[in-house]
């Protein structure tokens, strides 16, 4: 761990060629480690996951001390409360990370799973099996939990991973990486299965984005600017994760009490994350609007409402006029946009215009309405009568997630173990030749 901490604190001098050489050396070590991981069986990988979890608990104070230092710097710099919440680790959050690693160890190993197979009329025996990607890179910001989640997912799926966690939580990530690498060596797996380019800053991340042939897939996780920078500047194949401009539509048949409970959970449980609801659409025939607005206001949620909603505000509830910026915005805080709609057609049209394709939910007791909503809303996750906070790898039984993909190629929605694999065709013959 000491060596990693010293390296992470070192500054890189010299020309761009030296920087490229340094980052490429990391990718080469990752490639070598990935070949060793590809040969590791499930029991070996699971031992490593459990060792990682135990090490997080054993080094909790070291990790929390590093995290406190990062938080102090962030607060002094005027960082928003929502961002600081994403950066913060607590004993409870470290326990949750440990539990996620233990859960990953309990899940089936996707590597070697037969996707399909058959024997052809000419006697060739075919199997298409899942295999590791190889070297996975992840670029994210202000999310120390992602460091652990991605390391665990990569390990279980047989991949080496290179991380760029950003400067905001650099000391936390140094501590986490040191703990993880030591745990890997403890069980006889290569420490270089988990590495970071944080020591080389944004320039190092730029080299990583262009390391096509050295890195097999790159996953950005963060805000709009970070994701678009990676998508637009990478020559490495990218799985695009997206912002969460999440909608809930309350139709005229929805239970008022259930709507209030679901909406409060979706907005206030942890407002800084991407599966938090940002826009509420309420059918004009619903009786839920007064109770919903009152409950949100009482919970400290700032309301941005259209003109019709402003005219229906309950006593004591305040709101400001919503603009197009509000319909488009991912608040990631205690704010929400509210619109009254006259039909499902209008609700779906609003979602199609403003959604980022992450998660949308309908609250309804009308089966035909829910079926239509599910069929016509084109997002990575569509939820019926439940909180949007369930769009999460851990909650959906994936153990953890490397991110939530809003694209449609290879992976969509929360990405777990299977999404970090590709496939290989294995063909067995007995001397057949093609005629």
N, C-alpha and C positions, 0 to 999 in steps of 0.2 A: 504493500500500500504506500509506503514511504516514497518509493521510486516514482510511482504514478503521480503523487502529490507534487513532487519536485518538478517532474516533467510538465505537469499541467500549469505550473506557475511560471515556467520559463517563457521568455519572449523569443520570437523567431526573427532573426535579422538576416539580411542578405537579399538577393534578388528573387524574383518570382520563381525562377528555376529551382532555387533551394527550397522554397515553400512547396512546390509541386513534388519535389523529391521526397520531402518529409511526409506529405500526405499519402503519396503513392507507397511509401514504405509501410504505412499503417494498413493500406488496402492489401498489400502483399501478405502481411502477417495475418490479416483477417481471412484471406483466401486459404492460407495454409491451415488456419484453425478450423475453417469450415469443412475442410476435407476430413479432419479428425472427427468433427462432430457428426458428419454424415455416416461415419462408421459406428457411432455410439448407439447402443440399444436403449430401449425405453428406461429400463431400470437404472442405468448409469445417468441418464439425463434427469430422471426424477430425483436421484440422490443429490444431484447438483442443485436442483430447485429447492429442495428442503434445506440444503446447506446454506443457500442464499438467504432463505427466510430466517433461519436460526441466526445467521450472522447479522442481519438487520436488527434483530432483537438484542443481540449481544453488544452491538455497537450503537445502540439507540442514542446515548448521550453524545457521542462523537458527531453523529448525524444532526441531532437537534442543535448542537452548538454551532456547527457550520451553517445550518439553516437560519439560525438567529442572526448570524453575521450578515447573511444575504438580505434578510428582512430589514435590518437596521439601515443598510445602505439604500434599499428601495424606499423606505419611508422618508429618509433624508432627502431623496431625490424627488419626492412628491408623487410617487407611484400610486395609481388608483387603488381603492380598497378592493375592487374586484380582482385586479391582477395580483395584489398581495395575498388574497385568499388562495389563488391558484398556486402561488409560490410556497405557501406555508405547509410545513410538516408538523405534526403533533404526535404524541405517543399513540393516539387512537388511529391516526392515518398510517403510521408505520405498522401498526398491528394489522390494518386492513391490507397493506401491501404484502405482509407476510402471509396473510390468509389467502390472498390472490395467488401467490406462488405455490402454496400448499394445494390450492384448488387445481392449478395447472398440472401439478404432479399427479393428481387423481384422474385427469382426463386421458382418453386414449391418445396414443401417439399417431398423428396423421401420416407420418413417413412410412411408406410401404403399403398403404391402403390401396386396394385394387379398385380403380374407378370403373373399369369394365374389362372384359376378357372373353375370348372365344377361340375356337379352333376352326380355321378356314377349310373349305373343301379340299385344298391341296395339302392339308396336314400341318400347316404352320400354326403354332400356338401363340396367341397374342395376349398380352396384358398391358393395360395402361395403369401405371401406379403413381402415387404421389411421392415426390422427392423434394428436398429442400431447395429453396431459391439459390442459396450459396452465400453471397455477401449482401446483406441488407443494410442500407443507411437510413437514418432518420434525422430530420432537422426539425426542431421544435423550440419552444421558448417558454420560460417561466413555469415549467411543469415538472418538478422533480419526481413526481409519481410515475411519469412517463418513462423515465430512466429505468426504473425497476420493471415496469410492465413490459416494455419492449425487450429488455434483456431476457426476461423470463420466457416470453413468447418465442423469441428467436432461438433460444437454447432448446426448448421443447420441440420446435419444428426443425431442428438440425442446422440452423443458420448461424453464421457469425454476424455481428452487428457493429456498425460504426455510428456513433452518436454525435450530434451537435446540439447541445442543450441550451446554448445561449449564455450571455454574461450575467443575466439577472440572478441566476441561482448557481453560479459557477462553483462557489465553495461547497454548496450542498452536493452538487453532482460529482465533485472530486471525491468527497467522502463516500458517496454511494458507490461510485465506480471502484474505489479501492476495496470496499467491503465485498462487492460482487466478484471482483477478479480474484481476491484471496480465497473466496468460497469455491470458485471453479478449480483452482489449483489444489485445494484440499481434497477434492474427489478425483483428481487426476485428469481433469480436462484443461485445455489450454486457456490461460488467462486472456490471451489475445482474441478469444471469441467475443469479448466485449471491450471495445476501445472507444476513444473520443478524439475529435479534432478540435475541441474547444480551445486548446492551447494556441491554436493558429487563427482564432477569431473568424471574422467574416470572410477574410481572404481564403482561409482554409476550407470554409464551407463552400466557397465558389469553386475551388479545385475539386472538392468532393462531388459537386454537381456535374463536373465535366469528366469525371473518371469513368467514362463508358468503357466497358470491357473489364474493368477492375471491380466495379460495383454493379450488382445485378438488378437491383431495384432501389428506388429512393422514395421515402414516404415523408412528406412535410406535414406537420401538425401545428396549427396555430391560427393566427388571425389572417384576414384577407391579404394583407401586404406580404406576409411571409410566404403564404401558399402560392400566390401569383408570381413572386420572385423565383421560387423554385421551379414552378411549372414553365415559366418563360425563359429560364436561363439554363436548364438542365439538358445535357445530352444523354444522361443516364435515364432509363425508363422510369416514369413517375406514376405512383398511384396517388391520385389527388384526393385529399381529405378536404372537407368543406366547412364553411361557416354554418352556424345554426340559427338562421332566421326562422324559428319554429312557430307554427300556428296551431291554435286550438279553435275548432268551430263548435259552438253550442247550438244545436237545432231546437225546434220548438217542442220536441218530446222529451228532452233531457230532464233528469231529476235535478231540482235546484240544489238540494243538499249535497248530492254527489258532485255536481258541477263545481260548487264552491270548494269542496275538499280536494278534488283533482287539480283545480286551477291553482290553489294555494301551494300545493306540493310542487307542481310544475314550475311555478315562478319563484317561490321563496326558499325551498329546501337548500339549494345551493345556486344562487343566481349567476355565478360567474362562469358556469360551464356551458358547453355548446348544446346540450339537450334541454336547456331551460326555455320555456315558452316566451316568445317576444311579442307576438301579436294575438289578440283575442278577437274572434269574429262571433257575433251573437245574432241569431235569427230574430227578426223583429217580432215574431210571434212567441218567443220564449219568455217565460216568467222569471228567468234567472238573472237578468241584467242588474236589478237593484241590489240583490244579495251579493252578487259577484263583485260589483264595484265597491260596495261597503266593506266587504272582507279584504279586498286588495288594499284599499285605502288604510284600513285599520292595521294591516301588516306592514305599512310604511312604503308601499309601492306607489311610485309616481305615475300618474295616468296621463296618457296622450290620447285624446279621443276625437272622433269626427264630430261634425256639427250636430248630428242627430243624437249622439250619446251625450254631448254637452247639455242638450236640452232636457235630458232625462236623469240628470245626476241626483242621487238621493241627498237628503239634508246632511250637511257636514262633509260631503265628499267634494274634493276639488280636482280639477283636471285642466289641461291646456290643450289647445287645438292641435291635432295631429297634422303633419305635413307628409309629403312623399318621403322625406328623409326618415321619418319615423316608421313608415311601412317597410322601408328597406333596411332598417338598422338592426344590428345584433347588439342589444344594450349590454348584456353580460353584467347586469346590475339590477337593482330594485326599481325597474321602470318597465312599462308595458304599453303597447299601442292597442286601442280598442275601437272596433268598427261595428256598426249595426248593418246587417244585410237583410234583404227581403226574400232571398231564396238560396237554395244550395248552389244553383248556377252562379250566383253572384259570389258566394263564398269560394267556390272552386276557381272562378276566374281571378279573384284576388290572390289566392295562393299561387296560381300559375304565374302571375305577373311578378310577385315579390319573393317567392320562396327561394331558398338556396338549395333545395332538394335534400335536406337533412331529415327532418321529422315533422309530420303533421298528425293531428289527432282530431277525432270527432267524438263528441259526447251526445249520445242519442239512445232512445229506446225504440227507434223505428228501424226494423231490419232492412227494409228496402233502402233507406237513407244510408245506413252504414255500409251496405254492400256496394252502393253506387260510389260512395266516397272512397272506399278501398280500391275500386276498379279505376277510378278516374284521376286520383291524385298520384302524381308520378314523383314520389320521393323515396329515399332509401329506406325509410321506416314509416309505416302508416299504422296508427294506434287507434283502437276503438275502446272508449270508456275506461281509460287508464291514463296515468301520468306520463308525460313525455320524458320524464327522467329515467324511464326504463330503456331508452335507446342507449345501451351501454353494454360492452362486452361481458363484464362480470354479471350484470343482471340478466342477460340473455343466455347464460350458461356457457360462455366461451372462456371463462377463467379470467380473462383480461382482454384488452384490445390494444392494437398498435395505433388505432385511429378509426375514424368513421368515414368511410369512402362515400362520396356523393357522385362518383362517376359510375359508368356502367360496364366498364371492361374489367374482366377478371374478378374483381371484388366490389361489393356494394354493401353499405351499411357497416356495422361494427366488424372490424377485421381481427379474427382470432388466429388459431393455429393453422387451419386449413388454408386461409388466405395468404399465409407465408410459405406455401408450397406451390410448386408447379407439377407437371407430370412428365413421365418418361414412358415411351413405348418399349416394351421388351418382347422380342420376337424369337421364338425357339423353332428351329427347323431340323430336318434330317437329310440335308443335302439338296433341298429344293432349289431350282433355278427358275427364273422368270422366262416364260416363253414369248 
